[in-house]
Amino acid sequence: MTINTRFDKSRLPSRHVTEGPARAPHRSYFYAMGITEEEIHQPWVGVATCWNEAAPCNIALNRQAQVVKHGVKKGGGTPREFTTITVTDGIAMGHEGMRSSLASREAIADTVELTMRGHCYDAIVGLAGCDKSLPGMMMAMVRLNVPSVFIYGGSILPGRLNGQDVTVQDVFEAVGRHQAGNMSDAELEILERVACPSSGACGAQYTANTMACVSEAIGLALLNSSSAPAPYESRDQFCEASGVAVMHLIEKNIRARDIVTRKSLENAARVVACTGGSTNGALHLPAIAHEAGIDFDLFDVTDIMRDTPYFVDLRPGGRYVAKDLHEVGGVPVVMKELQKAGLLHEDCITASGRTLGEELDDIRAEADGRVIYPVTTPLTRTGGVVGLRGNLAPDGAIVKVAGMSEAEQVFTGPARVFDCEEDAFAAVKAREYREGEVIVIRNEGPAGGPGMREMLATTAALSGQGMGKKVALITDGRFSGATRGFCVGHVGPEAAHGGPIALLRNGDVITLNALTGELSVALSDEELAARRAAWAGPRETQYATGALWKFAKLVGSARHGAVTHPGAQAERHVYMDQ
């Protein structure tokens, strides 16, 4: 047997299943799978994927995982592939299935944790492709605090119709135009056939691509690994390099929480802001921070966004898609612009084992002025996502303002209240609302939904009817990264927890002001107190058993990431040091 002297096996978790006479039965299982004696005594690396056949987002992950395994072997490790679930938001959107989306983030983190613990793997390379699978995988890495490298599966290529790029966002909005009689059945059928021409996650700066940018900015992914579209076989070089990199991290004992720090979380929030990223970034960054025992809530995210220029012109607020960002240099060029403005912590360690500043020193590309503007001449002086607070949202709320003019960021109007998304969508479909109103959708928070559904079907229908700028919408649920218009999500406390949104009535005058950060209702404290005293309590849910019941019972507030366990601050057992 050849022993790899780079690694001290006596300090690694895998020793519990590979070393000593007592582990002969375990080694018998390994020999049954064709693993050699040398491989048994090397470090073991979990190669975790969210591969499934539900949607194009994850369909390429299986192939990419094979390349990662080559990299692990090249670096002197023994890779063991395993899979976990994914709920793809695009498929789950607009019906009861969306309740499973946010809960799936927790299930992904939990199942990856359980697999790693159960089989005593020493490190992880995680591949993910759709919205919740990215933060779920990163949460597992930080929770376990093992040497970790993240890889995004890549974005979808844009479709083409009538000489223009199209994405799935165009299809969602086309449904609204079709309902309004402005698009024929045949036109809708043509669009749906061409909008998604390849494997990969939704192609603009929606949640998947936002969190892919986060993976680089936070340091868990190798620089430049996230932007190449899924069909590009050039992604293989990053897959192999990630396998090699994780072996280097094992050797140097660089763990996930050495990488994910307060500073790296701030870097990630800046990248979300300057790219006009999804509001879901303000849900997932606090959840990742929670796994590291770092206090970093919605207000911390939005405070950073407030003083971060918005200078990357990506859809849905802008003109370009992920493929365009890749072609002009990707996330490293974006971070170089932040670096020039002194808005980046350069001393953060990354998955390469080097600091972010050292990595950026090797980047030669510069802002092209079309997709990535120079930070000195941004699209707007503040970030594309804004936090709101007031007597309607004491625990905060969030709105995406990328692509909105300052005049469009102030709205006052009477409330039209709905107790669930289905009722709101039916009213929008039937045009049973008026210009100038604030549509309120409540009982859709993490606990009350349960599941904190996204409202893309409703917001896309409004946009498709040409009303996206003529009404506003607030909810204790969430919005897709593809949402446009004055749409405020994460209103907290949620209705199920007795937040002020539960007390609203039709006609109450609501003010939304993204310039000053206000979300308020023209009601006195005395009137709100009287309504609270008369409140009948939270809506009864139909989900009285199963995974959604468990999620509703355990989940915390959106402000703190909608997490379901106490986090690292309560940790007493360190997996890597067992």
C-alpha positions as CSV (number, residue, x, y, z in Angstrom):
1,M,0.0,0.0,0.0
2,T,1.2,3.5,-0.9
3,I,0.5,6.1,1.9
4,N,0.0,9.7,0.8
5,T,2.0,11.6,3.3
6,R,0.4,15.0,2.4
7,F,-2.6,14.1,4.6
8,D,-2.7,13.2,8.2
9,K,-5.5,10.6,8.1
10,S,-5.5,10.3,11.9
11,R,-7.1,13.8,12.1
12,L,-9.8,13.3,9.5
13,P,-13.3,12.0,10.0
14,S,-12.9,9.2,7.4
15,R,-10.6,7.4,9.8
16,H,-13.7,6.2,11.6
17,V,-14.7,4.0,8.6
18,T,-11.3,3.2,7.0
19,E,-8.7,2.7,9.7
20,G,-7.8,-0.2,12.1
21,P,-8.9,-3.8,12.5
22,A,-12.4,-2.8,13.9
23,R,-13.2,-1.3,10.5
24,A,-12.6,-4.5,8.5
25,P,-16.4,-4.8,7.9
26,H,-16.5,-1.3,6.5
27,R,-13.6,-1.9,4.2
28,S,-15.4,-5.0,2.9
29,Y,-18.1,-2.7,1.6
30,F,-15.6,-0.5,-0.1
31,Y,-13.8,-3.4,-1.8
32,A,-17.2,-4.5,-3.1
33,M,-17.4,-1.2,-5.0
34,G,-14.0,-1.6,-6.6
35,I,-12.2,0.8,-4.3
36,T,-8.5,0.0,-3.9
37,E,-6.6,-0.3,-0.7
38,E,-4.7,2.9,-1.5
39,E,-7.9,4.7,-2.2
40,I,-9.5,3.5,1.1
41,H,-6.7,5.1,3.1
42,Q,-6.8,8.5,1.3
43,P,-9.0,11.4,2.3
44,W,-12.6,10.9,1.3
45,V,-14.5,13.7,-0.5
46,G,-18.2,13.9,-0.8
47,V,-19.2,15.0,-4.3
48,A,-22.8,16.2,-3.7
49,T,-25.1,17.1,-6.5
50,C,-28.7,18.3,-6.8
51,W,-29.1,16.4,-10.1
52,N,-32.6,15.5,-11.2
53,E,-34.8,15.4,-14.3
54,A,-37.3,18.0,-13.1
55,A,-36.0,20.9,-15.1
56,P,-33.0,22.1,-17.2
57,C,-31.4,23.8,-14.2
58,N,-29.9,20.5,-12.8
59,I,-29.8,18.2,-15.8
60,A,-26.1,18.8,-16.4
61,L,-24.9,18.3,-12.9
62,N,-24.4,14.6,-13.2
63,R,-21.9,14.9,-16.0
64,Q,-20.1,17.8,-14.3
65,A,-19.8,15.7,-11.1
66,Q,-17.8,13.1,-13.0
67,V,-15.2,15.7,-13.9
68,V,-15.0,16.9,-10.3
69,K,-14.2,13.3,-9.3
70,H,-11.3,13.3,-11.8
71,G,-10.0,16.4,-10.0
72,V,-10.3,14.9,-6.6
73,K,-8.4,11.8,-7.7
74,K,-5.8,14.0,-9.4
75,G,-5.4,15.8,-6.0
76,G,-4.9,12.5,-4.1
77,G,-8.4,12.0,-2.7
78,T,-11.1,9.4,-3.0
79,P,-14.4,10.9,-4.3
80,R,-17.8,9.5,-3.4
81,E,-20.7,10.9,-5.3
82,F,-24.2,11.3,-3.8
83,T,-27.3,13.3,-4.7
84,T,-29.9,15.2,-2.8
85,I,-33.3,16.7,-3.8
86,T,-34.1,19.9,-5.7
87,V,-37.4,21.7,-6.0
88,T,-37.1,23.8,-9.2
89,D,-38.9,27.1,-8.7
90,G,-39.9,27.6,-12.3
91,I,-41.8,24.3,-12.3
92,A,-43.2,24.9,-8.7
93,M,-44.3,28.5,-9.6
94,G,-47.9,29.6,-9.5
95,H,-49.5,26.6,-7.6
96,E,-49.3,24.7,-4.3
97,G,-45.9,23.3,-5.3
98,M,-44.2,26.6,-4.5
99,R,-44.8,25.9,-0.8
100,S,-42.1,23.2,-1.1
101,S,-39.5,25.6,-2.5
102,L,-38.0,27.3,0.6
103,A,-38.5,24.2,2.7
104,S,-36.3,22.3,0.1
105,R,-33.4,24.6,1.0
106,E,-33.5,23.3,4.5
107,A,-34.0,19.7,3.3
108,I,-30.9,20.0,1.0
109,A,-28.7,21.3,3.8
110,D,-30.1,18.6,6.2
111,T,-29.6,15.7,3.8
112,V,-26.1,16.8,2.8
113,E,-25.2,17.1,6.4
114,L,-26.6,13.7,7.3
115,T,-24.9,12.0,4.4
116,M,-21.5,13.6,5.2
117,R,-21.9,12.7,8.9
118,G,-23.1,9.2,8.3
119,H,-20.3,8.3,6.0
120,C,-17.5,10.3,7.6
121,Y,-16.4,12.2,4.5
122,D,-13.6,14.6,5.1
123,A,-14.6,17.4,2.6
124,I,-17.2,18.3,0.1
125,V,-17.5,19.6,-3.4
126,G,-21.1,20.6,-3.9
127,L,-22.8,21.2,-7.3
128,A,-26.1,23.0,-7.5
129,G,-28.2,24.5,-10.3
130,C,-31.5,26.0,-9.1
131,D,-32.6,28.7,-6.7
132,K,-32.7,27.0,-3.3
133,S,-30.2,24.4,-4.1
134,L,-27.3,26.9,-4.2
135,P,-27.8,28.4,-0.7
136,G,-28.9,24.9,0.6
137,M,-25.6,23.4,-0.5
138,M,-23.5,26.3,0.9
139,M,-25.4,26.2,4.2
140,A,-24.5,22.5,4.5
141,M,-20.8,23.3,3.9
142,V,-20.7,26.0,6.6
143,R,-22.8,23.9,9.0
144,L,-20.4,21.0,8.8
145,N,-17.4,23.4,8.6
146,V,-15.4,21.0,6.4
147,P,-13.0,21.9,3.6
148,S,-15.5,22.9,0.9
149,V,-15.7,24.0,-2.7
150,F,-19.0,25.0,-4.4
151,I,-19.7,24.8,-8.2
152,Y,-22.7,26.3,-10.0
153,G,-24.0,24.1,-12.8
154,G,-24.3,27.1,-15.1
155,S,-27.0,29.2,-16.7
156,I,-29.2,28.4,-19.6
157,L,-28.5,30.0,-23.0
158,P,-31.0,32.7,-24.0
159,G,-33.6,31.9,-26.6
160,R,-34.1,33.9,-29.7
161,L,-37.3,35.2,-31.2
162,N,-37.7,37.9,-33.8
163,G,-34.1,38.8,-33.5
164,Q,-34.2,39.3,-29.7
165,D,-33.0,37.3,-26.7
166,V,-35.8,35.8,-24.7
167,T,-35.9,34.1,-21.3
168,V,-38.5,32.3,-19.2
169,Q,-39.4,35.7,-17.7
170,D,-40.8,36.6,-21.1
171,V,-43.0,33.5,-21.1
172,F,-44.4,34.3,-17.6
173,E,-45.1,37.8,-18.7
174,A,-46.6,36.6,-22.0
175,V,-49.2,34.7,-20.0
176,G,-50.5,38.1,-18.8
177,R,-50.5,39.5,-22.3
178,H,-52.4,36.4,-23.4
179,Q,-54.9,36.9,-20.6
180,A,-55.4,40.5,-21.6
181,G,-56.0,39.5,-25.2
182,N,-52.8,41.0,-26.5
183,M,-51.2,37.7,-27.6
184,S,-52.7,34.8,-29.5
185,D,-52.5,31.1,-28.6
186,A,-50.1,30.6,-31.5
187,E,-47.7,33.4,-30.5
188,L,-47.6,32.1,-26.9
189,E,-46.9,28.5,-28.2
190,I,-44.0,29.7,-30.4
191,L,-42.5,31.7,-27.5
192,E,-42.7,28.8,-25.0
193,R,-40.9,26.5,-27.5
194,V,-37.9,28.8,-28.0
195,A,-37.4,30.6,-24.7
196,C,-35.4,27.8,-23.0
197,P,-33.0,26.2,-25.6
198,S,-30.5,24.4,-23.4
199,S,-29.6,23.0,-20.0
200,G,-28.9,25.4,-17.2
201,A,-30.7,27.7,-14.7
202,C,-32.8,30.7,-15.7
203,G,-30.5,33.0,-17.6
204,A,-30.8,36.4,-16.1
205,Q,-30.0,37.8,-12.7
206,Y,-32.7,35.9,-11.0
207,T,-32.1,33.9,-7.8
208,A,-29.9,31.1,-9.2
209,N,-27.5,33.5,-11.0
210,T,-27.5,35.9,-8.0
211,M,-26.5,33.1,-5.6
212,A,-23.9,31.9,-8.2
213,C,-22.3,35.3,-8.0
214,V,-22.5,35.1,-4.2
215,S,-20.6,31.8,-4.3
216,E,-17.6,33.5,-5.9
217,A,-17.9,36.7,-3.8
218,I,-18.2,34.8,-0.5
219,G,-15.2,32.7,-1.4
220,L,-16.7,29.2,-1.6
221,A,-16.3,28.9,-5.4
222,L,-13.2,29.3,-7.5
223,L,-13.0,32.7,-9.2
224,N,-14.7,32.8,-12.6
225,S,-16.3,29.4,-12.1
226,S,-19.9,30.5,-12.1
227,S,-20.5,32.5,-15.3
228,A,-20.0,30.0,-18.1
229,P,-23.4,28.7,-19.4
230,A,-24.2,25.1,-18.5
231,P,-23.8,23.7,-22.1
232,Y,-20.2,25.1,-22.4
233,E,-17.8,22.2,-21.9
234,S,-15.3,24.8,-20.8
235,R,-17.0,24.4,-17.5
236,D,-15.1,21.1,-17.1
237,Q,-11.8,23.0,-16.4
238,F,-13.5,24.5,-13.3
239,C,-15.0,21.2,-12.2
240,E,-11.6,19.5,-12.3
241,A,-9.9,22.5,-10.7
242,S,-12.5,22.4,-7.9
243,G,-11.7,18.8,-7.2
244,V,-8.0,19.6,-7.0
245,A,-8.7,22.7,-4.9
246,V,-10.6,20.8,-2.2
247,M,-7.6,18.5,-1.7
248,H,-5.4,21.5,-1.2
249,L,-7.9,22.8,1.4
250,I,-7.8,19.5,3.3
251,E,-4.0,19.6,3.3
252,K,-4.0,23.2,4.7
253,N,-7.0,22.5,7.0
254,I,-8.9,25.5,5.5
255,R,-12.5,25.0,6.4
256,A,-15.7,26.6,5.3
257,R,-15.9,29.0,8.3
258,D,-12.4,30.2,7.6
259,I,-13.8,31.4,4.3
260,V,-17.4,32.5,5.3
261,T,-16.8,35.4,7.6
262,R,-18.6,38.7,8.3
263,K,-16.3,40.3,5.8
264,S,-17.0,37.8,3.0
265,L,-20.7,38.1,3.7
266,E,-20.4,41.8,3.2
267,N,-18.6,41.2,-0.1
268,A,-21.4,38.9,-1.2
269,A,-24.1,41.5,-0.4
270,R,-22.2,44.1,-2.4
271,V,-22.2,41.8,-5.4
272,V,-25.9,41.2,-5.1
273,A,-26.4,44.9,-5.0
274,C,-24.2,46.0,-7.8
275,T,-25.6,43.3,-10.2
276,G,-29.3,44.1,-9.4
277,G,-29.6,40.6,-7.9
278,S,-32.6,38.9,-6.5
279,T,-34.3,39.9,-3.3
280,N,-33.9,36.3,-2.2
281,G,-30.2,37.2,-1.6
282,A,-31.4,39.0,1.5
283,L,-33.0,35.7,2.7
284,H,-30.2,33.4,1.9
285,L,-27.2,35.4,3.1
286,P,-28.5,35.6,6.7
287,A,-29.3,31.9,6.5
288,I,-25.7,31.1,5.5
289,A,-24.4,33.5,8.2
290,H,-26.6,31.6,10.7
291,E,-24.7,28.4,9.9
292,A,-21.5,30.1,10.8
293,G,-22.8,31.7,14.0
294,I,-22.6,35.2,12.6
295,D,-25.3,37.8,13.2
296,F,-26.1,39.1,9.8
297,D,-29.8,39.8,9.1
298,L,-31.9,41.5,6.4
299,F,-31.0,45.0,7.7
300,D,-27.3,44.2,7.6
301,V,-27.7,43.1,3.9
302,T,-29.7,46.2,2.9
303,D,-27.5,48.6,4.8
304,I,-24.6,47.4,2.6
305,M,-26.8,47.6,-0.5
306,R,-27.7,51.2,0.2
307,D,-24.2,52.4,-0.3
308,T,-23.2,50.1,-3.2
309,P,-23.5,51.4,-6.7
310,Y,-25.6,49.4,-9.2
311,F,-23.5,49.1,-12.3
312,V,-24.1,45.7,-14.0
313,D,-26.9,45.9,-16.6
314,L,-28.6,42.5,-16.2
315,R,-32.2,41.4,-16.6
316,P,-34.8,41.6,-15.3
317,G,-34.1,45.3,-14.6
318,G,-31.5,45.7,-17.3
319,R,-30.8,44.4,-20.8
320,Y,-28.4,41.4,-20.6
321,V,-28.2,37.8,-19.5
322,A,-25.7,35.6,-17.7
323,K,-24.0,34.6,-21.0
324,D,-23.3,38.2,-21.7
325,L,-21.7,38.7,-18.3
326,H,-19.6,35.7,-18.9
327,E,-18.4,37.1,-22.2
328,V,-17.1,40.3,-20.6
329,G,-15.2,38.6,-17.8
330,G,-17.8,37.5,-15.3
331,V,-17.9,38.1,-11.6
332,P,-14.2,38.8,-11.1
333,V,-14.5,41.9,-13.3
334,V,-17.5,43.0,-11.2
335,M,-15.4,42.6,-8.0
336,K,-12.5,44.5,-9.5
337,E,-14.8,47.5,-10.0
338,L,-15.9,47.2,-6.3
339,Q,-12.2,46.9,-5.4
340,K,-11.5,50.2,-7.2
341,A,-14.1,51.9,-5.1
342,G,-12.8,50.5,-1.9
343,L,-15.9,48.4,-1.4
344,L,-14.4,45.0,-1.1
345,H,-12.6,43.2,1.7
346,E,-9.6,41.8,-0.1
347,D,-8.1,39.9,2.8
348,C,-10.8,37.2,2.8
349,I,-9.6,33.6,2.1
350,T,-11.1,31.9,-0.9
351,A,-11.5,28.3,-2.0
352,S,-8.2,28.5,-3.8
353,G,-6.4,29.0,-0.5
354,R,-5.4,32.5,-1.5
355,T,-7.0,35.8,-0.6
356,L,-9.5,37.5,-2.7
357,G,-7.1,40.3,-3.4
358,E,-4.5,37.9,-4.6
359,E,-7.0,36.2,-6.9
360,L,-8.1,39.6,-8.3
361,D,-4.5,40.6,-9.0
362,D,-4.5,37.9,-11.7
363,I,-7.6,39.3,-13.5
364,R,-6.8,41.4,-16.5
365,A,-10.2,42.1,-18.0
366,E,-11.8,45.4,-17.4
367,A,-15.4,46.7,-17.3
368,D,-16.7,46.9,-20.9
369,G,-19.1,49.8,-20.4
370,R,-22.0,47.9,-21.8
371,V,-22.8,45.0,-19.5
372,I,-20.4,46.0,-16.7
373,Y,-20.2,49.8,-16.3
374,P,-17.3,51.4,-14.6
375,V,-18.0,51.9,-10.9
376,T,-17.4,55.6,-11.3
377,T,-20.3,55.9,-13.8
378,P,-22.9,53.4,-12.4
379,L,-26.4,52.9,-13.6
380,T,-27.6,54.3,-10.2
381,R,-25.7,55.4,-7.2
382,T,-27.2,52.9,-4.9
383,G,-27.7,49.1,-5.1
384,G,-30.5,47.4,-7.0
385,V,-32.1,46.1,-3.8
386,V,-33.5,48.2,-1.0
387,G,-34.7,47.5,2.6
388,L,-37.9,49.1,3.9
389,R,-39.1,49.6,7.4
390,G,-42.1,51.2,9.2
391,N,-45.2,50.6,11.1
392,L,-46.3,48.1,8.5
393,A,-43.0,46.2,8.6
394,P,-41.2,46.6,12.0
395,D,-39.0,43.6,11.1
396,G,-38.4,44.9,7.6
397,A,-39.2,44.2,4.0
398,I,-37.3,44.3,0.8
399,V,-37.8,45.5,-2.8
400,K,-35.8,45.2,-6.0
401,V,-35.4,48.7,-7.6
402,A,-32.9,47.8,-10.4
403,G,-34.1,49.4,-13.6
404,M,-36.6,51.7,-11.8
405,S,-36.4,55.5,-11.9
406,E,-36.4,57.5,-8.7
407,A,-39.9,58.7,-9.5
408,E,-41.1,55.0,-9.7
409,Q,-39.6,54.3,-6.3
410,V,-42.3,56.2,-4.4
411,F,-45.9,55.0,-4.3
412,T,-49.0,55.7,-2.1
413,G,-52.3,54.1,-2.6
414,P,-55.3,52.3,-1.0
415,A,-54.9,48.7,-0.1
416,R,-56.6,45.8,-1.9
417,V,-56.2,42.9,0.5
418,F,-56.0,39.2,-0.4
419,D,-55.5,36.3,2.1
420,C,-53.6,34.1,-0.3
421,E,-51.8,34.2,-3.7
422,E,-54.6,32.3,-5.5
423,D,-57.2,34.9,-4.7
424,A,-54.8,37.7,-5.8
425,F,-54.0,35.9,-9.1
426,A,-57.7,35.3,-9.8
427,A,-58.4,39.0,-9.3
428,V,-55.5,40.1,-11.4
429,K,-56.6,37.7,-14.2
430,A,-60.1,39.1,-14.1
431,R,-58.7,42.6,-13.8
432,E,-60.6,43.1,-10.5
433,Y,-58.3,45.8,-9.3
434,R,-57.6,49.4,-10.0
435,E,-54.7,51.5,-11.1
436,G,-53.1,53.2,-8.1
437,E,-53.9,50.4,-5.6
438,V,-51.5,48.6,-3.4
439,I,-52.2,44.9,-3.7
440,V,-51.6,43.1,-0.4
441,I,-51.0,39.3,-0.3
442,R,-50.7,38.0,3.2
443,N,-50.6,34.6,5.0
444,E,-47.8,33.6,2.6
445,G,-44.8,33.9,5.0
446,P,-42.4,31.2,6.0
447,A,-44.7,29.8,8.7
448,G,-48.1,31.0,7.5
449,G,-47.9,29.9,3.9
450,P,-46.4,27.6,4.9
451,G,-43.3,27.9,2.7
452,M,-43.0,31.6,1.8
453,R,-44.1,31.2,-1.8
454,E,-42.9,33.4,-4.6
455,M,-45.4,35.5,-6.4
456,L,-44.0,35.5,-10.0
457,A,-47.3,34.4,-11.6
458,T,-49.2,37.3,-10.2
459,T,-46.5,39.9,-10.8
460,A,-45.8,38.6,-14.3
461,A,-49.5,38.8,-15.1
462,L,-49.6,42.4,-13.9
463,S,-46.6,43.2,-16.1
464,G,-48.1,41.4,-19.0
465,Q,-51.3,43.5,-18.6
466,G,-49.2,46.7,-18.8
467,M,-50.0,47.4,-15.1
468,G,-46.6,46.6,-13.6
469,K,-45.8,50.3,-12.9
470,K,-49.4,51.4,-12.2
471,V,-49.9,49.3,-9.0
472,A,-47.7,48.2,-6.2
473,L,-47.7,44.9,-4.4
474,I,-46.6,43.9,-0.9
475,T,-46.5,40.4,0.7
476,D,-45.1,38.5,3.6
477,G,-44.1,35.9,1.0
478,R,-41.3,36.3,-1.6
479,F,-40.7,37.3,-5.1
480,S,-38.9,35.6,-7.9
481,G,-35.7,37.2,-9.1
482,A,-37.5,37.6,-12.3
483,T,-40.1,40.0,-10.7
484,R,-40.3,43.5,-12.0
485,G,-42.2,46.6,-10.7
486,F,-42.7,48.0,-7.2
487,C,-43.1,44.6,-5.5
488,V,-42.2,44.4,-1.8
489,G,-41.6,41.1,-0.2
490,H,-40.5,39.6,3.2
491,V,-42.8,41.9,5.1
492,G,-42.2,41.1,8.7
493,P,-43.5,40.1,11.1
494,E,-45.5,37.9,8.9
495,A,-49.3,37.7,9.2
496,A,-49.2,34.3,10.9
497,H,-47.1,35.8,13.7
498,G,-49.5,38.7,14.1
499,G,-47.6,41.3,12.1
500,P,-49.3,44.5,11.0
501,I,-49.9,43.1,7.6
502,A,-52.5,40.8,9.2
503,L,-54.5,43.8,10.4
504,L,-54.8,45.6,7.0
505,R,-58.2,46.2,5.5
506,N,-59.3,47.3,2.0
507,G,-58.8,51.0,1.5
508,D,-56.1,51.5,4.1
509,V,-53.6,54.0,2.6
510,I,-50.1,52.5,2.3
511,T,-46.9,54.4,1.5
512,L,-43.9,52.7,-0.1
513,N,-40.8,54.8,-0.5
514,A,-37.6,53.1,-1.6
515,L,-35.7,56.4,-1.5
516,T,-36.2,56.8,2.2
517,G,-36.7,53.1,3.1
518,E,-40.3,53.5,4.3
519,L,-43.2,51.0,4.3
520,S,-46.1,52.4,6.4
521,V,-49.8,52.5,6.6
522,A,-51.8,55.6,7.6
523,L,-53.1,54.2,10.8
524,S,-52.5,55.4,14.3
525,D,-50.8,53.2,17.0
526,E,-54.2,53.2,18.8
527,E,-56.0,51.9,15.7
528,L,-53.5,49.2,15.1
529,A,-53.7,48.2,18.7
530,A,-57.5,48.0,18.5
531,R,-57.3,45.9,15.4
532,R,-54.8,43.6,17.0
533,A,-57.1,43.1,20.0
534,A,-59.9,42.1,17.6
535,W,-57.7,39.9,15.4
536,A,-59.0,36.3,15.2
537,G,-55.5,34.8,15.0
538,P,-53.6,33.2,12.2
539,R,-55.3,31.5,9.3
540,E,-55.7,27.8,9.8
541,T,-53.5,25.9,7.4
542,Q,-54.4,22.7,5.6
543,Y,-50.8,21.3,6.1
544,A,-51.3,19.5,9.4
545,T,-48.7,16.8,8.8
546,G,-45.6,16.0,6.8
547,A,-42.6,18.1,5.8
548,L,-44.5,21.4,5.4
549,W,-46.0,21.0,8.9
550,K,-42.5,20.5,10.4
551,F,-41.1,23.4,8.4
552,A,-43.9,25.7,9.6
553,K,-43.4,24.7,13.3
554,L,-39.6,25.2,13.2
555,V,-39.1,28.1,10.8
556,G,-38.0,31.6,12.0
557,S,-38.5,35.0,10.6
558,A,-37.6,36.1,7.1
559,R,-35.4,38.9,8.7
560,H,-33.1,36.2,10.0
561,G,-33.1,34.0,6.9
562,A,-36.2,31.7,7.6
563,V,-34.0,29.1,9.3
564,T,-35.1,26.0,11.2
565,H,-32.4,25.3,13.8
566,P,-30.4,27.3,16.4
567,G,-27.3,27.6,14.3
568,A,-23.6,27.6,15.1
569,Q,-24.0,29.8,18.1
570,A,-25.6,26.9,19.9
571,E,-23.1,24.3,18.6
572,R,-21.5,21.9,21.0
573,H,-20.2,19.2,18.6
574,V,-17.6,19.9,15.9
575,Y,-17.9,17.4,13.1
576,M,-14.4,17.7,11.7
577,D,-12.8,17.3,15.2
578,Q,-14.8,14.3,16.3
